[in-house]
Amino acid sequence: MSLRITERCRVVVDNDWAGDPDGLVALAHHLLSPANRVDAVTSSHLNPVFGPPEGTAERGARFAQELVDLVDGPRPAVAAGCDVVLDAGDTRSAAADLIVAEARRDDPLPLLLVCAGPLTNVAQALRQAPEIASRLTLVWVGGALDPAAFEYNRETDAEAAREVLARTDLAVSQFPLETYRRCEYSVAELEQDLGGAGRVGAWLWQRYVELPIPYFVEQGETWPLGDSPPLLLTALSDATSAWTETASAPGGASRRVYVDVDVRLLVADLYAKLRRHERQAVGSSGPV
Protein backbone atom coordinates (compact mmCIF):
# COMPACT_ATOMS: atom_id res chain seq x y z
CA MET A 1 0.00 0.00 0.00
CA SER A 2 1.32 3.46 -0.93
CA LEU A 3 0.55 6.93 0.34
CA ARG A 4 -1.75 9.01 -1.85
CA ILE A 5 0.27 11.64 -3.73
CA THR A 6 -1.43 14.84 -4.85
CA GLU A 7 -0.82 15.90 -8.44
CA ARG A 8 0.37 19.49 -8.22
CA CYS A 9 1.54 20.58 -11.67
CA ARG A 10 1.80 19.56 -15.30
CA VAL A 11 5.08 19.73 -17.16
CA VAL A 12 6.48 19.99 -20.65
CA VAL A 13 10.08 18.76 -20.65
CA ASP A 14 12.43 20.12 -23.34
CA ASN A 15 16.03 18.93 -23.68
CA ASP A 16 18.75 17.94 -26.14
CA TRP A 17 18.12 14.24 -25.50
CA ALA A 18 20.78 13.08 -27.98
CA GLY A 19 23.52 14.68 -25.89
CA ASP A 20 24.53 14.29 -22.25
CA PRO A 21 22.46 11.38 -20.82
CA ASP A 22 21.76 13.28 -17.59
CA GLY A 23 18.79 14.74 -19.44
CA LEU A 24 17.31 11.29 -19.96
CA VAL A 25 17.96 10.49 -16.29
CA ALA A 26 15.91 13.57 -15.36
CA LEU A 27 13.17 12.62 -17.84
CA ALA A 28 12.88 9.15 -16.28
CA HIS A 29 12.61 10.82 -12.88
CA HIS A 30 9.80 13.09 -14.13
CA LEU A 31 7.95 10.16 -15.67
CA LEU A 32 8.17 8.16 -12.44
CA SER A 33 6.96 11.04 -10.22
CA PRO A 34 3.19 11.11 -9.61
CA ALA A 35 3.16 14.69 -8.27
CA ASN A 36 3.97 16.11 -11.72
CA ARG A 37 1.98 15.13 -14.78
CA VAL A 38 4.21 14.95 -17.87
CA ASP A 39 2.03 16.11 -20.75
CA ALA A 40 4.67 16.62 -23.47
CA VAL A 41 8.33 16.01 -24.25
CA THR A 42 10.16 18.11 -26.84
CA SER A 43 13.65 17.66 -28.27
CA SER A 44 16.23 20.31 -29.15
CA HIS A 45 19.40 20.26 -31.26
CA LEU A 46 22.98 19.73 -30.14
CA ASN A 47 25.80 22.24 -30.24
CA PRO A 48 27.89 21.95 -33.48
CA VAL A 49 30.99 21.34 -31.36
CA PHE A 50 29.78 17.73 -31.15
CA GLY A 51 29.41 17.41 -34.91
CA PRO A 52 26.81 18.47 -37.50
CA PRO A 53 23.57 19.30 -35.65
CA GLU A 54 21.36 18.08 -38.50
CA GLY A 55 19.17 15.26 -37.29
CA THR A 56 20.14 15.59 -33.62
CA ALA A 57 16.73 16.88 -32.51
CA GLU A 58 15.00 13.96 -34.24
CA ARG A 59 17.50 11.48 -32.79
CA GLY A 60 16.87 12.91 -29.35
CA ALA A 61 13.12 12.55 -29.82
CA ARG A 62 13.63 8.87 -30.61
CA PHE A 63 15.60 8.40 -27.38
CA ALA A 64 12.85 10.17 -25.43
CA GLN A 65 10.13 8.04 -27.01
CA GLU A 66 12.09 4.87 -26.28
CA LEU A 67 12.33 5.87 -22.62
CA VAL A 68 8.63 6.75 -22.42
CA ASP A 69 7.80 3.32 -23.84
CA LEU A 70 10.18 1.58 -21.42
CA VAL A 71 8.72 3.31 -18.37
CA ASP A 72 5.26 2.29 -19.62
CA GLY A 73 3.47 4.88 -17.50
CA PRO A 74 2.46 8.39 -18.56
CA ARG A 75 2.02 8.70 -22.34
CA PRO A 76 3.11 12.27 -23.17
CA ALA A 77 3.31 13.45 -26.75
CA VAL A 78 6.92 13.54 -28.02
CA ALA A 79 8.02 16.00 -30.72
CA ALA A 80 11.31 17.04 -32.31
CA GLY A 81 12.48 20.61 -32.68
CA CYS A 82 14.56 22.27 -35.38
CA ASP A 83 18.26 21.71 -36.03
CA VAL A 84 19.31 25.37 -36.29
CA VAL A 85 19.73 28.22 -33.83
CA LEU A 86 17.33 31.12 -33.74
CA ASP A 87 17.49 33.34 -36.86
CA ALA A 88 19.93 31.00 -38.64
CA GLY A 89 17.12 29.33 -40.55
CA ASP A 90 13.60 28.04 -40.14
CA THR A 91 13.06 27.31 -36.44
CA ARG A 92 9.41 26.34 -36.78
CA SER A 93 8.91 22.79 -35.59
CA ALA A 94 6.54 20.23 -34.13
CA ALA A 95 8.22 20.87 -30.76
CA ALA A 96 7.39 24.59 -30.78
CA ASP A 97 3.84 23.82 -31.92
CA LEU A 98 3.42 21.35 -29.07
CA ILE A 99 4.67 23.85 -26.48
CA VAL A 100 2.16 26.41 -27.76
CA ALA A 101 -0.70 23.90 -27.73
CA GLU A 102 0.04 22.83 -24.15
CA ALA A 103 0.34 26.43 -22.94
CA ARG A 104 -2.97 27.38 -24.54
CA ARG A 105 -4.81 24.39 -23.10
CA ASP A 106 -6.96 25.23 -20.10
CA ASP A 107 -6.16 23.06 -17.11
CA PRO A 108 -6.51 23.59 -13.36
CA LEU A 109 -2.89 22.57 -12.82
CA PRO A 110 -0.13 25.17 -13.39
CA LEU A 111 2.20 24.54 -16.33
CA LEU A 112 5.97 24.35 -15.85
CA LEU A 113 8.07 24.31 -19.01
CA VAL A 114 11.26 22.53 -17.93
CA CYS A 115 14.17 23.19 -20.29
CA ALA A 116 17.66 21.82 -19.66
CA GLY A 117 19.19 22.66 -23.00
CA PRO A 118 19.21 25.51 -25.50
CA LEU A 119 16.12 27.74 -25.47
CA THR A 120 15.51 27.51 -29.23
CA ASN A 121 12.17 25.69 -29.02
CA VAL A 122 11.01 27.98 -26.20
CA ALA A 123 11.95 31.14 -28.13
CA GLN A 124 10.17 29.92 -31.26
CA ALA A 125 7.03 29.04 -29.29
CA LEU A 126 6.99 32.53 -27.73
CA ARG A 127 7.42 34.10 -31.18
CA GLN A 128 4.47 32.12 -32.50
CA ALA A 129 2.25 32.86 -29.52
CA PRO A 130 3.57 35.70 -27.33
CA GLU A 131 0.54 35.47 -25.05
CA ILE A 132 1.59 32.10 -23.64
CA ALA A 133 4.37 33.74 -21.60
CA SER A 134 1.86 34.57 -18.86
CA ARG A 135 0.41 31.04 -18.89
CA LEU A 136 3.51 29.13 -17.78
CA THR A 137 6.68 29.21 -15.71
CA LEU A 138 9.97 28.48 -17.44
CA VAL A 139 12.27 26.30 -15.34
CA TRP A 140 15.67 26.55 -17.01
CA VAL A 141 18.90 24.70 -16.31
CA GLY A 142 21.31 27.13 -17.90
CA GLY A 143 23.17 30.41 -17.72
CA ALA A 144 25.72 31.33 -15.07
CA LEU A 145 26.08 33.65 -12.10
CA ASP A 146 29.47 34.65 -13.50
CA PRO A 147 28.71 36.64 -16.68
CA ALA A 148 32.13 35.73 -18.10
CA ALA A 149 31.70 31.98 -17.65
CA PHE A 150 31.02 29.71 -20.61
CA GLU A 151 27.77 27.79 -20.10
CA TYR A 152 26.80 25.18 -22.67
CA ASN A 153 23.01 25.53 -22.71
CA ARG A 154 23.11 29.31 -23.07
CA GLU A 155 25.92 29.38 -25.63
CA THR A 156 24.37 26.69 -27.84
CA ASP A 157 21.79 29.33 -28.82
CA ALA A 158 22.78 32.61 -27.21
CA GLU A 159 20.22 34.66 -29.16
CA ALA A 160 17.37 32.41 -28.03
CA ALA A 161 18.50 32.79 -24.41
CA ARG A 162 18.65 36.59 -24.73
CA GLU A 163 15.24 36.78 -26.36
CA VAL A 164 13.49 34.49 -23.89
CA LEU A 165 14.99 36.06 -20.76
CA ALA A 166 14.14 39.54 -22.04
CA ARG A 167 10.43 38.74 -21.68
CA THR A 168 9.31 40.57 -18.53
CA ASP A 169 5.96 38.76 -18.58
CA LEU A 170 7.60 35.34 -18.30
CA ALA A 171 8.16 33.86 -14.84
CA VAL A 172 11.52 32.05 -14.68
CA SER A 173 13.13 29.72 -12.16
CA GLN A 174 16.78 29.24 -13.10
CA PHE A 175 19.43 26.71 -12.08
CA PRO A 176 22.69 28.29 -13.29
CA LEU A 177 26.03 26.60 -13.93
CA GLU A 178 27.35 27.12 -10.42
CA THR A 179 24.26 25.44 -8.96
CA TYR A 180 23.71 22.49 -11.27
CA ARG A 181 27.39 21.58 -11.01
CA ARG A 182 26.69 20.78 -7.35
CA CYS A 183 24.97 17.60 -8.58
CA GLU A 184 28.35 15.98 -9.23
CA TYR A 185 28.27 12.19 -9.15
CA SER A 186 31.03 9.65 -9.59
CA VAL A 187 31.09 7.47 -12.70
CA ALA A 188 31.58 4.39 -10.51
CA GLU A 189 28.46 5.30 -8.54
CA LEU A 190 26.51 5.84 -11.76
CA GLU A 191 27.51 2.42 -13.03
CA GLN A 192 26.61 0.71 -9.77
CA ASP A 193 23.59 2.71 -8.61
CA LEU A 194 22.00 3.67 -11.91
CA GLY A 195 23.03 0.63 -13.93
CA GLY A 196 21.84 -1.65 -11.14
CA ALA A 197 18.44 -0.01 -10.66
CA GLY A 198 16.33 -2.29 -12.85
CA ARG A 199 15.65 -2.19 -16.56
CA VAL A 200 15.10 1.55 -16.77
CA GLY A 201 18.31 2.24 -14.84
CA ALA A 202 20.25 -0.20 -17.02
CA TRP A 203 18.91 1.49 -20.17
CA LEU A 204 19.98 4.90 -18.84
CA TRP A 205 23.47 3.64 -17.95
CA GLN A 206 23.80 2.21 -21.46
CA ARG A 207 23.25 5.71 -22.86
CA TYR A 208 26.38 6.82 -20.97
CA VAL A 209 28.37 3.82 -22.23
CA GLU A 210 27.35 4.44 -25.85
CA LEU A 211 27.68 8.25 -25.82
CA PRO A 212 30.21 9.31 -28.49
CA ILE A 213 32.49 11.55 -26.41
CA PRO A 214 34.57 13.86 -28.66
CA TYR A 215 38.31 13.26 -28.68
CA PHE A 216 39.01 16.69 -27.16
CA VAL A 217 36.95 15.98 -24.03
CA GLU A 218 39.03 14.62 -21.16
CA GLN A 219 36.59 12.40 -19.26
CA GLY A 220 37.29 12.21 -15.54
CA GLU A 221 35.76 10.04 -12.84
CA THR A 222 32.74 12.26 -12.20
CA TRP A 223 29.65 13.26 -14.15
CA PRO A 224 27.07 15.77 -12.92
CA LEU A 225 23.37 14.93 -12.86
CA GLY A 226 22.89 18.57 -13.74
CA ASP A 227 19.49 18.30 -15.40
CA SER A 228 17.80 16.88 -12.29
CA PRO A 229 17.31 19.99 -10.06
CA PRO A 230 13.96 21.02 -11.69
CA LEU A 231 12.44 17.93 -9.99
CA LEU A 232 12.66 19.92 -6.75
CA LEU A 233 10.04 22.30 -8.20
CA THR A 234 7.87 19.92 -10.18
CA ALA A 235 7.64 16.80 -8.02
CA LEU A 236 9.56 17.08 -4.75
CA SER A 237 10.26 20.18 -2.62
CA ASP A 238 12.65 23.11 -2.74
CA ALA A 239 12.26 23.78 1.01
CA THR A 240 15.83 22.56 1.64
CA SER A 241 17.30 24.46 -1.31
CA ALA A 242 18.25 28.16 -1.48
CA TRP A 243 17.49 30.89 -3.99
CA THR A 244 17.33 34.60 -4.64
CA GLU A 245 14.23 36.22 -6.09
CA THR A 246 13.63 39.46 -7.93
CA ALA A 247 11.19 40.83 -10.48
CA SER A 248 12.14 40.76 -14.16
CA ALA A 249 11.21 44.46 -14.25
CA PRO A 250 9.08 46.79 -12.12
CA GLY A 251 5.70 45.06 -12.12
CA GLY A 252 7.14 42.16 -14.14
CA ALA A 253 7.04 38.43 -13.55
CA SER A 254 9.21 36.86 -10.86
CA ARG A 255 12.76 35.66 -11.49
CA ARG A 256 14.08 33.05 -9.08
CA VAL A 257 17.72 31.92 -9.24
CA TYR A 258 18.66 28.83 -7.25
CA VAL A 259 22.06 28.99 -5.57
CA ASP A 260 21.96 25.67 -3.71
CA VAL A 261 19.99 22.44 -4.17
CA ASP A 262 19.28 19.36 -2.08
CA VAL A 263 21.30 16.78 -3.98
CA ARG A 264 20.64 14.03 -1.43
CA LEU A 265 16.88 14.36 -1.90
CA LEU A 266 17.20 14.30 -5.70
CA VAL A 267 19.44 11.26 -5.89
CA ALA A 268 17.76 9.21 -3.16
CA ASP A 269 14.32 9.80 -4.68
CA LEU A 270 15.52 8.90 -8.18
CA TYR A 271 16.94 5.53 -7.15
CA ALA A 272 13.99 4.71 -4.90
CA LYS A 273 11.60 5.31 -7.79
CA LEU A 274 13.68 3.30 -10.24
CA ARG A 275 13.79 0.35 -7.83
CA ARG A 276 10.08 0.63 -7.06
CA HIS A 277 9.29 0.69 -10.77
CA GLU A 278 11.32 -2.47 -11.27
CA ARG A 279 9.57 -4.25 -8.38
CA GLN A 280 6.17 -3.31 -9.76
CA ALA A 281 7.12 -4.36 -13.30
CA VAL A 282 8.39 -7.74 -12.08
CA GLY A 283 5.34 -8.23 -9.88
CA SER A 284 2.87 -7.45 -12.65
CA SER A 285 4.57 -9.92 -15.00
CA GLY A 286 4.05 -12.77 -12.55
CA PRO A 287 6.38 -15.68 -11.90
CA VAL A 288 8.89 -16.45 -14.61
N, C-alpha and C positions, 0 to 999 in steps of 0.2 A: 504494500500500500504506500502511495506517495502523497506528499502534501499537495494541496491545490495551489497552483501558481496562477496569479492574475496576469493576463495579457495587458501590457501597458503601452506598447507602441508598435507601429508597423515600420518596416525598414526596406529601403532599396539599397543594395550593396554594390558599389562600383569599384573595380580594381583592375590592374593589369595582370590578370590571372596567369598569363603565360610566362611571367617573370618570377620574382622571388616567391617561393612556395609559402612564405608566412601569410600571404593573402588568402590562400586556400585553407590554411589552418584556421584563420579567423572566420572564413565563410562556414566551415564545418561547425565551428563554435556557435555562430549565429543560428544555423539550421537546427542545432540540437538544443536551443534555448527556448523554452515555451513562453517566456515573458516578452519576447519580441517576435512579431509575426513577419517573416521574410516574404514580401510580396513580389519582389523583382530583383534580378541580378544582371548587372550590365558590365561589359568588358571594354577596357581601354587598351590603347596601343603601348608598345614598349619604346624606350629611348633608343635612338639609332646607334648609340654606343655599343649595344648588344647585337648589332647587325641590322639589315634592312627591316623597317617596321611593318612592311606590307604583309598582311595576313596574321599579324600577331594578335590583333583584337579578336579575330574569328577563332584563332587557336585557343586563346584564353577562354572564350565562350564555350568551346568544346570541353575544356577541363572543368569549368564550372558546372556544365550540364552533367558530366560524368560523376562529379561529386554529389550533386543533387540526387541523381539516380541511386547512388550507392547508399546515401543516408536513408533514402526511401521514407521520407517524412513530409515536410512541407513541399509543395510543388510550385515554386515561384516561376514566373516567366523568365527566360534567359535570353539576352540580346547582345549582339556585338556592336561596338562603336566603330568609329572611323580609324584610319591608319595614318592620319596626318595631324599636325598641330593646328591650332586655331589660326585661321587666315592664310594657311599655306596650301589650301585646297578646299574641297568640299567636305565639311565636317558634319553634314547631316547624316543621320544613322538611325537604325532601329533602336539603339541604346538611348539616344536622346529622345526619340519619340516615346519610348517606354517610361522614361523619367517624367516627361510632361504628362502622360496619361495617368500615372500614379499620383502625381501632385494635384491634378485636377479632380481626382475621384474623391467624392465626399465619403468620409469615414469618421466615426467617433474617436478613433485612435490617432494621436499625433504622428506625423511622418518625419522620420529621420533619414536623410540621404547620407549614407556612410561611404566616404570615398577615401581610399588609401592608395592613391595613385595620382596621375596627372588629372587636372580638372577639365580636360577637353570636353567630355560628354556633358558635364555639368554646365559649362559655359554655353555650349550649343543649345542645351535645353532652355536655359534662361534667355538666350537670344530668340528662340522660337516662341516662348511664352513668358515674357517678363513678369507677368502677374503671379507666377507660381512661387516667386521668392518669398512671399509672405505666407505661403502655405506649408512650408517645411523648415527644418533646421538642417544645415549642412554640418556633418561631423567629419572633419578632414584630418587625416594623418599626413602632415606635410608642413613645409615652411620651416623656419628656424628662428630662435630668439636672437641669435647673432646674425645681423643683416649681411655680414660678409661671408657667412658659411655657405658652402655648396650643399643643397638638399635635393635629392634625386626627384622626388615627386613634383616639387615646384619647378625645377629646371627642365624637366621633360617637356613641359608646355608652360613657359613663363608667362606668355601673354594671357593664356586662359586663367592662370592663377591671379594675375593682376585684375583682369576683368571681373572675375567672380567676387574677389574680396573687396572690390570697389563698390559693390552693391550695398548701400546702407539699409536696405529693407530686408536683407538676408541675415537671419540669425546664424551664427557660426560657433561651433565648439571645435577647437583646434588642439591637436597633439603634435607639437613641433619636434624637430630632430632631437633636441636635447632631452625631451621627455620620452619619446618612443624608443630611444636607444637604451633606456633603463630596463627594457624588457630583454636584456641579453640572456642567452641560454647557451649551454655548452652543446657542441655537436654530439658528444657521447651521450648526454642526457636525452637529446632529441632522438637518437637512434634507439635508446633503451625505452624511454617513456612514451614517445609518440609511436615509434615503430612497433612497440609491444602492446598498444592499446586497441586491440581488435582490428577488424578489417578496414575500418575507416582510417584508423591511425596508421596502419601499414601502408595503405594507399597514399596517405599524405607523406610519409617518410620516403616512399618511392619517388615522389616528385622531387625531393631534395637530391636523391641519388642520381636521378636522370637529368637534372638541370645542367644545361651546357654552360659552364662557367667560363667566361672569356679568359684567354691566356694571361692577360695583364692583371687579373684579379688574384691577389695573394690570399687564399682562403686559410683562415686561422682555425682555432678550435672552438670558436663561438659563433652563434648566429642569432640575431635578435628576432623575437616574435613581435616585431614592431607594429604590425597591422591589427593586433589584438586589443589595444586599449579602448576603442569605441564600445566594446562589450560592456564596459563599466557604465555607459550611459544607456545602452539599449536594453540590456538583459539583467545586469547585476546591480551594482551600486557604486557611486563615486564618493560616498561618505568618507572613505579612508584615503582619498586622493586629495590633491591640492591644486588650486587654480587661481587665476586673476580674472577679473571681469570688468569690462568697460562697455560703453555704447559705441557702435560703429561711427556715429556722428550724433550731434545733439538731437535727441528725439528719435534716433535710429535704433535698429535692432541690436540685441546684445551680442557681444563678442567675448567668449570665454576661452582662455588659453590655459591648458593644463600644464603644470610644472612638475608634478609628481603623480605617480599612479601606483595602485596596489597590485604589484606583480604577483605576489603570492596568491591573491584571490583569483586573478585571471588564469594562472597556470593550474592551480588546484581544481578549479571548476571545469576547465577544459578536459583534463584527464579523467575526472569523475564522470563527466557526461559521455566521453568516448567509451569508457568501460561499461557504463550503464547501458549504452546503446548496444554494445556487443552482447551483454547478458540477455537483453530483451530480444535481440535478433536470434540468438541461439535458442532461447526458450520458445520463441514462436515457431521455430522450424521443427521442434520436437526431437526425440531421440534419433541419433544417426545410426 
